[in-house]
Amino acid sequence: MSDLFAVNGRIVPAEQASISVLDLGFLRGVGAFETFRTYDGHPHGLAEHLRRIWESAESFGQKPFFDEAAVRRVVREIHQRSGHAELRVNMVVTPGNHGEGVFGTVGEPTWVVIARDVHAPPESSYEQGVTAVTFHAARHLPTLKTTSYLSGRKGLELAAKAGAHEAFYVDDKGYVTEGVTSNVLMRVANRVMTPVADCLPGITKAGIKPIAESLGLTWYECRITRDDVYTADEVWITSAVREVLPIVRVDGKVIADGKVGDWGRKLRAAYRAHCIASARADAGV
């Protein structure tokens, strides 16, 4: 097995993939990215991820310059040649090489696909749950998925020191907004509650909503405090690779009885089945 990446649609071994040192993604940190995974070798939610990357890229004036068919071609070839059963794909877009002024460009924009083994959390994480910490900070442009992740560094360092899996942003009013690399959901009785402001509109979170409602849960987008999280019946984080991952302790405080709840198991199973079916359907299989 080997890692293969693509730069502007050209697939090369990972060690040969490179961009110019004049690229504004390198010089100024100007870029947008998306992460998605494959199921049965097919990308899941690709149209939604492309829609969101172009929404984020619009913040630095970049219009779409490749389409879904191009991404599918690249992912399909990498999957076939790499030997990996499934892929975790990071897709990055930048304005391209620096030209005049601070943000001026010359030439074509840059498109990079970084594809590796999916490397999802082990099954034990879903059976036993993982932990999280909270920290005070605000993410830059929280509704966009840009390559600027510096605001989350402090949280991830705190999580690493605590042996935790994730860190939750808490704003200056005391509200939990999102994880550094995930969205946050919690269950209280038959209600699923998730932050509504200053957070990324998660594609995985959006996909879970109709499933939760079909199973009999009520969906609330609202403000959530630390104490709300501490006293929830279940807490979950969601992302493309992790799907629905249960959190059993936050800031050292045990959530409910400290065990993975039944609803988390149900949601993950139903969502995963949905992902497999929709990925195959989108690919025309």
Summary of the structure (lengths in Angstrom):
residues: 285
radius of gyration: 19.3
end to end distance: 25.0
largest distance: 59.2
contacts: 951
relative contact order: 0.14
helix: 33%
strand: 32%
